[in-house]
Amino acid sequence: MMKKYGIPILTAFVILLLIFLHQLSILQEKPDEEWSRTVDLNVSAQDSQVFTQNQKDQTTLYFSGDPVRKVTVNEQLNVETEDMNYAIPEGYSFYVDEQQAIYKKSDALVYSTNGKEKTIAENIEGLHASDNGIVAWSRHQLNFVTPEGTIESATTVSPYIKNAVLTEDGKALLYAQTDAMNQFFTLKQGSKPEMIYETALSSGELFSNLQAISTDNGLVFTYTAFASRQGTRIVDTYYGESANGEAAEVNLLKITNGETGNEITRPNYFSLNEINGEPHLLFSANGAISPKREVISIYEATQNNDEWIASRRSTSEELSIRPISVSGNSVIWMDKEKSGFVLHGSSTSQDVVESSNATSGEDLKIALFYTFTAVVGMFAMLAFSFGFLILPAVGLMYLYFANTTAIEQDKKWVEWTIVLLCVGSQMIFLPSILDGPFQYLAPTYLTFPGAAFIWPIIIFLISFSISRLGQDQEWTILQRTSYQLGLNLGILIFLLGPYIL
């Protein structure tokens, strides 16, 4: 009895273990050979708005709230946290350092220090703060603001200001609208704005996520256009370059996924960075993190012969947004989880890469979950398995009517005939069943050339060996045949079934 049931159960357990190890290996794949897997930095927040200060080999983040939290992350993804002694309302852009803060409160621009607030401008519609400086705008006026809360200069423009950002050289890129046009201006303090690009204003179209940097080739900027047309939501990002204040050349940004060769659709949450004089793009986009699973991941894109090629930087299964470059060797971002936002990162640091390769309890839990979800595929293979029994059933019926004596005398060739008819059916139909998702879902040891013909033979040899060990000598030919066929189909279902859907 132990052999009859114990050996098949042990075989099924071994196959399930192989499935589990395959799922675990998928989870532990790195997004890029030189980059680590996602590292949880154990910093949570309720709001994704953050002020960033970049140093040479580390980045300091300030999270709004009560109190403001200061988080410093270096290239090795080491984290230091500190609570500041003041609060900033959530949901707005803001500037903050060790001593003071500037933020938008309702429609007022507020300067705060030593726990005291002072309004420095009214009717403010927007604020942009970065390492490069602070700008705040109302409908037609752009204000340059110092960290000490004074307005250095104010420039009035006739179009309606919608957004503005500052580049490293202190120049503002201004996006504004007239009744018919979207217009982009560059503006230095004390100078008149210079229009570098304009495009027709379309009804219902919204521009956002304006980014700008200075590179060796001049000003580089991106923006995202949202629109609804014929009931379809369209999201397009544009990339512009302006050399020496000349008219910008702006084109639809097309990014190719380096893993798949396909164009990435609907990239969002852009972060435009300058690394070694060249523009780099960090963004979120939907993409595959395994053959069966897609999620919003973090990507980094660089130009190669005027073509943008992106590589994935995150491996987490949560929605990943707000990428921030610590340096050319490390990236951090926020994952949207049930409890809020949690800071994560990835790095090329050898220590980080090695430590991220270690198997965690979370890896084991997720791999176990996906192992059990593979049971769905097993049920589908179970349905196909009934088809493999048609020829053996026809053969057995024929013998019952044409050669009953052979069955009654337990002739061995009867068992061989029935089993080989089943194996033959598998070799006929498995190539079409295993052509499709199986080819990229299954591990390589199941997908080699001719696998659909070779695996039925291997499974037959295994089931034959197990049946000889587990069968009772007093069994009839039909009992032995049924036992071997059950083993054969069981192994087939457990081994190949998880990967056909």
N, C-alpha and C positions, 0 to 999 in steps of 0.2 A: 504493500500500500504506500509506503514511504517513497519508494522509487517511482511508483505510478504517478503520484501527484507532486512529489518533492522536486524531481528533476525539471519538469515543465515550469513549476513556479520559480525555481532558481534561474532558469533560462529567461523568463519574462523579467525578473528583477535585474539581471545583467543588461538586458536590452534597455530597460527604463533608465538604468544608470548611465548608459551610453547617451541616451537622449538628454539626460540632465547635464552631463559633461559638455555636450554640444551647446546647449543653451548657455551654460556658464562661460564657455569660450567666446560665444558671441557677445555676451555682456562685457567681457574683459578685453575686447578688441579696442585698440587705441584709435582715436580719430585720424591720427597721422603718425607716421613712424617716429618722428622726433618729439611729438607732444604727448603729455600725460593724459590719462583719463580725467574725468571731472573730479575735482576735489571739493568737498563740502568745507566751507570756511567757518561754519558755526556762527554766522552773524545773520540775525533775522530782523525784518522791518515790516511795518504795516503799509508803508508808502514807498514806491519805487523812485521817487524824486530824490536826487542826491547831488551835492556839490563836490566837484573833484579838483584836487590839486596834484599835479604831476611833478615828481622830482626825477632825478636821473635813473634811479634803480628801484623806486617805490612810488606808490600812489596813496594819497590820503583822501578818504571819503568822509563827508559829513552828512549824516542822515537827519532830516527834519523830525521834529517831535518835541516832546517835553520830558526829559531834556534832549538837546541835540547830542548825537553820538558821533565821536571821531573814531574812524577805523583806518588804520594804516596797514597796507599790504605790500610786501616786497616781491621781488622776482621769484623767490622760493616759496611764495604763497604763505609766508609766516604772517600772522595777524596780531596786531595790538589794538585794543579798544579802550576808549576813555569817554566818560560822560562829561559834557560841557555844563557850564553853570547858567545856561539860558535856554529858552524854547523858541522854536520857529514853527509857524503853522504849516501843516502838511498840505501838499497838493500844488505848490507853486515853486518856481525857480527861485534860488536865493544865493547870496554870497555870505561866506562865513570864514573867520580865522580864529585864532586863539583869543582875541580880545573883543571882536565886534562882528556884527552881522547886518546885512541889508536884505530886505525881503519885501514882498508885496502882501499887503494886508487889506482885504477888500479892494478898493481902487486907489489906495495910498501907497507910496513908497516909504518904507520905514527903516530908520537907522537905529540899531540897538547896541548899547554897551553898558556894562556894569548894572544890568538889570533894568535900565531905563530906555524907553522908546521915544523917538523923535521923528515926526513926519517931515520928509524932505521934499516931497512932491505929491501933488494931488492928481486925480483923474488919470492914473497910470493904467494902461491896458496890457502891458507886457514887460517882462524883465529877462535879460540874458546875462548870466554871470559865469565867468570862467577864470582860469589862470591869467588870461590875456586882459581882463578888465570887466567892467560892468556897463551895460547900456540898458536904459529904460525908455519906453516910448508911450506916447499918447496918440491920438488920431493923426496928427500932422507934425509932431515934434519928437526928435530923437535926442535923448540926454546921455552924455557921457558922465559917469558917476565914479568918484574915487572910493576906495575901501573905507575912508574916514567919513563918508556920508555927505560929501559936498558935490554939487553938480559943476563939473569943470567947464562944460560948454553945452549949448543946446542949439540944434539945427532944425529949422522949419522947412518942410517939403510940402508940395501941393497935393501929391497923391496920398491915399490913406495907408498909413504904415501898418503892416500886418506882422512883420517879424524882423529881427535883426540879430546878428552875431558878430563877434570880434575875432579877428585873426591874430597870429602871434606878433605881427608888426603894429598892432594897435589900430588897424583899419577895420571899419565896420562894413559888413555886407548887409544891405537894407533891402527887404522885400516889401513892395507897396502895390496898391491897386488904384487905377483910375476907373472910370465908368466902363471902359472897353478893354483895358490892357492890364496884364501883370508886368510889373517893372522891377528890375534889380539894379541897385545903385551901390557903388563903393563910396565911402565917406571917411575922410580924415578930419580930426578935430581942427577947426578953424578954416576948413576948405569947403568948397561947394560940392554937393553930391554929383557923381558922374555916373550916368546910366550905362551899364555894360550889356544889358540884355532885356528884351521885352517880348511878350507873347500874348496872343489874344486871350481875353478873359471868356471862359465858357461858363454857361449857366450851371450852377450846382457843383462846380469844381472847387476843390479845397486844396491849397498848398500847405504843407507842414514839414516838420523835421528838417529845417534848414541847417546845413552844416557848411563850414568854410575853414580852409587852412591856407597858409602860405607855403609854397614849395619852391624848389630851384627853378621851376618853369613859370612861376607866377601864382596867381590866385586860383584855387580849386574849390568848387562848391557842389553840393548836392541838395536836392529837395524832392519831396514825395508829393505826387498829385493824386488825390482821391476824387472819384466821380462815379455817378450811377447813370448808366446808359441802357435803355430798354430793359430795365429791371436787373441789370448785371452790375455788380460793384467792380470798378476798375481801379487798380492801384499800380501806378507807374512811378518809378524813380528816375530822375534826370541828373546827369553829370555835366558840369560846365567847367571850362578853363578860360582864364583871361590873363594874357601876358602883358605886363607893363600898362595896365589900365585900359587896354584895347577892348573892343567888343568881344564878348564871350562866345565861344563855340559850345553850344549845349546840345547834347544828344540823349536819347533814351538809354538808360543804363541797362546793359545786358550782361548778366553774369553767368558763367558756365560752372557747373558743379564738377570739380576735378575728379571726384570719385566715379560719377556716372556718365559724364560727358553731356548731360542734359542742361538746358537753361533753367536757372532757378527762378521760380515764379513767386511774385508777391513778397520780395524781401522787405523788411521793415526794421525799425529801431536802429537806424544807421548811426555809426560813429566814424567820422572821417579823421584819419590820423596821418601825421607825417613821420616816416621812419627812413632815416638815411637819405633825406631829400626827396623821397618818393611818396606818393599818396597810398595809403592802405585803407581798406574799408572793413569795418566790423559791422555785422548786422545779424538779425534773426530771420530764419526762413524755415519753412516746413521741409523736412527731408528724412530719408530712411536712416535709422540707427541700427537696424537689423533687417534681415530679409522680410520679416512680417510686420515691423513696427515703424511708424513715422511719428515724428514729434517736431515741434518748433525748436530748432537748435541754433547755436551760435556758429557763424562762419566768418572767416577772414578771407578777403579777396585782394589780390595784387594784379597789376597790369603786366601782361606778357604780349609784346607786339600788338599793342592797342586792344588786346582782348583781356577781359577781366576773368580770372580763374579763382574759384573759391575752394577753400579747404575747411572741413568741419573742425571745430575746436571743442565742442561740448559732447558729452556722451550720456548725460542725465536723461531720464525719461519724463521730466517735467517740462513745462513751458519755459523756455529760457529767453530772457529779454535784457535790454539795457547793457550791452557789452561795453567794457572800458579797457583800454590798453594800459597795462602797467608799464610795459616796455615792449620791444620787439620780440621778447622771449616769454611774456606772460600776459594772459588775458583774464579778466574777471567779469562776472555778470550776475544777474539775479534770476533765480528760478521761482516761478509762481507755484506755491504749494498751498495746501489747505489752510495752513496757519498764517499765510501771508507771503512775503518775499524772503528768500534765503540766499545769501551771497555764496557763489561758487567760483571756481577758477580752474585754469589749466596752464601748464608751464612746460618749457623745454628743459628746465633744470633737471639734471640727471637724478638727483636725489628725489625730486617730486615724481619723476617718471617711474622710478623703481618702486617707491612707496605706493603709488597708485595702482601698480600691477598686483599688489597683494589682494588676496580674496577676502572680502569683508562679509559680515553677517547679512548685510543688505543684498550683496551679490547672490548669496546662497538662497535667500528668501525669494528673490525675483526669479532666479533660475528654476527653483522648485515650482513656482506658480506657472511659469510658461511650460514646464514639463507636463503638468496636469492639463493645461489647455490643449496640449497635443492630442488628448483623448478624442477630441472632435474628429481629427483626421483618422483616428483608428476606427471610429464608427463608419466613416465613409469607406474605408478599405474593407470593413466587415461586409458592407453591402456588395462590393465588387467580388468578395470571396465566394459568395453564393453562386456567382457566374462561373467561377473556376470549378464548381462541383457539377456542372451540367453534363460535361462529357463523361466523367466517372460514373454519374448516375445512369446515363444512357447505356454505358458499357456494362454496368452491373445488371440492369434490367435485361439486356440482351443475353447475358450469361444465365440468368434465372430461367429464361425461356428456352435457350438453345443448348445450354451445357450445364444443367443443374448438378450433374454428377461431380463436376470439377469443384463446385462450391461445397457440396456435401463432403467430399473427400479432402477438403482443405488443401487444394493444390496451390503451391507457392506462386505459380505464375499468375494466378488470379489477383493476388495482392499487388504484384508488380505491375500488372496491366492497369488496375484501377489507379494506383498512385502515379504512374507515369502519364496517364491521361490527364490527371490534375496538374502535374508539372508542365505538360505540353500546353494546357490551357493558359497557364500563367505566362509561358514564353510567347504565346500568341497575343495576349491582351495587355500584358504589363507595359510594353513599349509605348502604347498610346496613353495609358493611365499615368505613367511616369514622365510623360513629355509635357512640360509646362512649369507650374510653380515648383514641382519637385526638384527641378534642375538647379534652382537657386536657394530653395529652403533646406535641402538635405545636406549633410556633411559630405565632404569629398569622397569618403570611402564608399558612399552609396551611389555616386554619380559618374563613375569612370565610364569610358566608352564600352558599350556592350553590357552594361550593368543589368539591364532588363532581361537579358538572356542568361547571364552568369549567376545572378543571385537566386533564381529559382533552382538552379543545380546545387548551389551551396546550401540553400535552405533544405532541399531534399536530403542531402547527405547528413546534415545536422539532425533533422527530424527522424531519419532512418536510424541513426546511431542512438538517439534518445529512446526511440520506440523499442529498440532491442534491449536496452537496459531496463526500461520500465514495464514492459509487457509481462503478463502472466503466461506461463507455458501452457496453461489449460485453455487459453482463449481460442475461439474459433477464428477462421480466416477473416470473417467479417469484423470481429472485434479488433483483431490486429490491424486490419486495414483502416477502420474508423479511428483508432487511436493514432496511427501515423498521419492520417489526413488531418486530424484535429491539431496535432503538433505542427504540421506543415503550415496550415493556415494561420494558426496562432502566432508562430514566429513571423510569418509574412505581415500580419496585421500590426504587430508590435514594432517590427523593424522598419517597415516602409510607410505604414499608415500615418504617422505623425507629420509627414512632410508632403502629403498630396493636396492639402488645402492651405 
